[in-house]
Amino acid sequence: MLQKDISDNMAIGSHGAAAILSNVAGDGPIRVLTHCNTGSLATAGYGTALGDVRKLHELKRLEHVYCTETRPYNQGARLTAFELVHDKLPATLVLDSMVAALFRCRNIGAVVVGADRVAANGDTANKIGTYQIAVVAKHHGVPFYIAAPLTSIDLKISCGDHIIIEERPDREMTHVGEHRIAAPGITCWNPAFDVTPAALITGIITEKGVFAPPELQEQVLKHTQPPTVS
């Protein structure tokens, strides 16, 4: 299982890097944005979306990677940032609320994020904040990719409306450690994930290739069904 996960992640990295670079003019380096944590701390070793970033770096095509803090639990600031520093990648941490400004002034070439669940139509559930990044990316004409293994795609779920979203404790929003940062008595809404509509997704990067949302169901069946015996 360990070996398969790492090999699948490395395949995702190769397919993803190729897809990202295919949308870039010329052969210069690219700036990318990622959200939450999808690296060796979230997988068996190489990572999914962060695996794409690592592959771009291996190809000497990564100019810079920006990672969001990923409030309220800060997986980006705590985990992704740690991996980027550990690997000595050119990286910068930004607040979640800075993404629109980042697109406007830093010439981002692509967004690549992970997925906790992908529906049959290509709607994708990922860490809260992903949806708004996809909306802003669409406005700025920045390709938006989902990187996930085929096991994250659930053809029994027709669309994102049927994905159950976990809601987390208020304390994650109201406190940092033992220190309260929100006004006492305020109510909170703390969904752990949001759903990005397939229409905002350029491609879904899997270990078997990169698929546009409309072709996802056909491709998953093609790569997961056992061969027929005549």
N, C-alpha and C positions, 0 to 999 in steps of 0.2 A: 504493500500500500504506500509506503514511504517513497519507494523508487518510482511508482506510477504517478504519484502526485507531483513529484519534482519534474518528471519528464513531461507530464501534461502542462505544468506551469511554464516550462521552457518552450514548449510548442506554442502556447498562448503568447509568450513573449515574442517569438519569431514571427508568427502570423500578425500580431498586433503592430509590431514595429514596421513591418512591410506595408500594412494598410495605412498607418499614420503617415509614413514617408511618401506613399503614393499620392497623397493629397497636398504635398508640399512642392512648390516650384523650386527647381534647382537642386543642388546637392549640398546645401549648407546645413548647419545645425538648426535644431528646432527647440522651441520652448513649449513645455507641456504643463498642464495643471492636473492634479489628482486630489481625491477627497477621501477621507477616512483612512483605514489601513488595510492594505491588500498584499502585504509583503511576506517575508519569511516568518514574521510573528503571527500571521493569520493563516498561513499554509504550512506545508511541510518543509519549505526551504526557499524557493525562488520567488514565489508570488504571482498574482494574476495581473492586475493593473500595474502594480509596481514591477512585475516581471517585464512588462512592455517597456517601462522606463529603463530598467537595467539593460535590456537588449539594445535600446537606442544608444545608451552609453557605450556598450561594447562595440557598437558599430561606429562610434565616434560621431554620432549625429545628434547627441543631446547637448544643447547649449545650456539649458537651465530647466529645472523642475520646481514648480511651486506646489506646496501642499497647504491645505486649509487646516485650521485648528480643529475643526469638527466638533463644535459645541453640541450638547453640553458636557459630553464625557471626554472630549479632547483626544480622541484616538489619533488624529493627525499630528497634533502638537507633541503628544507623548510617545507614540509608536512610529509613525511614518517618519517624522523628523529624526528620531533616533536611528532608524535604518539608513536614511540618506546621509547622515553624518558619519555613521559607521562605515558606509561604502565609499565615503569621500566623493559623493556626487555633488555637482554644483546645484545648490538648492536654497530655497527661501520659504519661510513659513509666513502665511498671511492669515488674517482674520477672515471668518466666514463672510462677513459683511463687506469685504474688500474685492470680491470676485468681479463685480461689474467694472470697477475702476481698473482692475488688473487687465481685463480684456481691452479696455479703452486705450491704455497707454503702454502695455508691455508686449504687444504683438504675439499673443499666445497662438501656437499653431494647432493644438489639439487638446482635448480633455479626454482622459481615460480613467475610469472608475470601475469598481467591482460591482458585484450584485449578490444579494442574498437569495433572490428568487426571480426567475424570468418566466412570464406567462407565455402561452402558446402564440399570442399575437405580437410578442416582443415588448410589451409593457414590462417594466423592470422595477423591482423593489430594492432599494439600497439605503444606506445610512441617511438619516434626515439631513436635508440640505442639498441632496443630489438633484432633485427636481428643479430647484431654482437655478442651479448652475447650468442645467440643460436649457432652460428658458433663455438665460443670458447668453449662452453660447450660440443658440439659434439666432438671436438678435444680431450678434456680431459676426455671424458666418463662420464660426469655429466648429470643426468637426467634433462630435461627441460620441465616444466609444464606451461600450460596456465590455469588460473582460471577465469572463466566467467560464468554468468548465461545463460540459454538457450536463453534468449532474445537477447543476443549478437551474436547469430549464425544466419546467413542469408542464407538460402538455395537457394535464388534467385541469389546469387553470386556464380558462379561455382568455381572460384579460385581467388587467391590474386591479379592477374593481373587486375582484374576488380574493385578493391576497390579504390575509389577516395581518394587521399592523399592531405590533406590541406597543403598549404605552408604559412608560417608565415612571418611577417615583418622582414626585415634585422636588424632592431634596436635591436631585442632580442639577436642577435649575436654580434653586434658591440658596445653595451653599457651595463654598469651596472649602473642602475639608470640614472643619468645625465652625468655620466663619460664615455667617449669614450675609449674603450680598443683595438679597431681594427684600422688599418691604414686607414686614410681617402681616399676614392676613390675605395677601394676594393669592388668587387661584392660579393654577398652572395647567398647561396642556403640553405634554411631553411625549409625543410619538417618537419611537426609536428609528423609524424608517419612513420614507415617502415613496410614491410610485411615479416614475418618469414615463410618460406616454411614448409609445413606439415611434410616433411621428417626429419626436425630437432626437431620436437615436440614429446616428450615421451607420453604425455597424455593431454587431455583437461578436466579440472575439472569443473563439473557443479553441480547444486543442486540435480541432479538425478543420479549422479555417474561420474566416470572417464572413458573417452572414447578415444581410440586410433584414430587418424585422419581417417584411412580407414573405421571405423565403425560409424563415426560421423553422417552422413546423416541418416542412418537407425535408430540410437538411438534417434535422434531429432524427427523424424516422429513418432516413437513409443511413445514418452513421450509428444507430443504436439497435436497429432490428437485426436479429440473427438471420443469416442467409437461408433461403429456402432450399430444401433438398428434394430433387426430382427423382 
